[in-house]
């Protein structure tokens, strides 16, 4: 059977094996799989809702804000706790190395998650709480070290 104009009209084609594999345990597909596919097999970008784009932008803003806070406060806090200057570069190296090692591990674990909240939400919530706790401890590190 060849692909013609008539084959693309009417009901959508059945999900491919990849689409079936990317369904979570509730049968919901990932958003990327809901995009229309052209005759050549390329995914055509669909129109995004404004609310969805705003939420994506807010997540990116939060991430960039955390990087800016880290860049602004790391050196003063390290100076206040008395870390030797030859270890500053090691502190700046820890974040990318942990990201390089832990991102695939967390991604793989979330791919196999069978929580009723979905595959990603438990990890987003848990790691978000850990991040807020870490930021709180980090920004109050000089008070904690001095024992005040």
N, C-alpha and C positions, 0 to 999 in steps of 0.2 A: 504494500500500500504506500503510495506517495503522498506527501503533504501538499495539499492544495488550499486555496482560499476557503473552500467550504469546510475543511476540517478544523479551521480555527474559529468558526462561527458556532453559536449555540452553547451547549453545556461545556464547562471546562474539562480538560482531559483529566483522567484519574491521576492521583499523586504518584510521583516516581518513587523508586526505592529510597533515594536520598531524602525525599520529603517525608516518607514514612518513618525513616530512621530518626529524623529530627523532630518528630512529634514527642511532646512530653507525655507523662503517664495519663493525663486527662484527655489526650487526643487533640490538644491545641497545638497549632504549628507555630514555629518561630516567625517573627514578623518579616524577616527577609524572604521567607518562602511564600509569602502572600503576594509578592510582587509579580506582575504579569511577565510572561516569558515570550520573547519574539520568536519568529520562525527560525532564526539562526541559533536559538538556544540561549541568547544573551538575556539577562534580566533587565527589563525596562523599568527605570525608576518611576514609582507611582507618586501621586500627589500626597504629601504628608499633611496631617492636620496641624494647625497652628499650635495647639496645646501640646502636642507631642514634640514639636520643634523647640518650644519654650522649655519643656522639661529636660530635653537633651542639653540645651544650652545651660540650664541651671546646674546640671551635673558637671558639665565641663567647667563652669565657673567655680564650683566648689573644689574641684581638683586643682585648678590653677591657683585658687586662693590658698590652698594648703601648701602648694609649692612656694608661693610668695612668702607666706609666714615662715616656712622653714628657712628660706634664703635670708630673711630679715633677722631672725632670732637665733639661728644656730651659733654663729660666732660669738655674740655677746653672752649667751648662756654658757657656752664652753669656757669663755674667759672667766666668768664669774665662779664657776665650779673648780677652776684651777687645773684644767686639762693641759698637759704640755703641748706646746705649739706643733711639735713634730707628729702629733696624733690627729690633728684637724683633718688632714686629707683622708685618713682612714674613716673618720666619721662621715665625711661626704661620700665616701665610696660604698658604705654599708647599704644605703637606700637602693641604688641601681642594682647591686648584686643580689639583694633580697628579692627585688622585683623580678629579676631575670630567673631566679631559682623558684620562687613561690608562685608566680603567675601561672605557669603550666600545671603545677600541682593542684592549685585551687580550681583552675579551669577543668581539669580532668575530674576532680571530686564533684564539682557541680554538675558535670555531664551525667554522672551516675547517681545523682541525688533523686530520691523518690518521696520527698516531703510533700505534704498536701498543699503547701504554699506555692509549689513549683520548683523548678531546678535552681533558679538564680536567686530568688528573694531571700532565702535563709542566709546565704553567703553575703549578700549585700547588707542585710541588717546586722549580722554578726560582725563583719569586718568594719562596718560603719561605727558600731559601738566601740570596738577596739581602737579605731582611729581617734574617736573623740576622747576616750580615756587616755590614750597616748599623748594627744595634744595637751590635755589638761595636766598630766604629769610632767610633760616636757616644759611647758610654760611656767610651771611652779617648781621647777627643779632646784633653783637656787635657794628657795625657802626650805625645801625638803632636805637639802644637803646641810644647810646651816643649822637645822633643827629648831627654827623659830616657830 
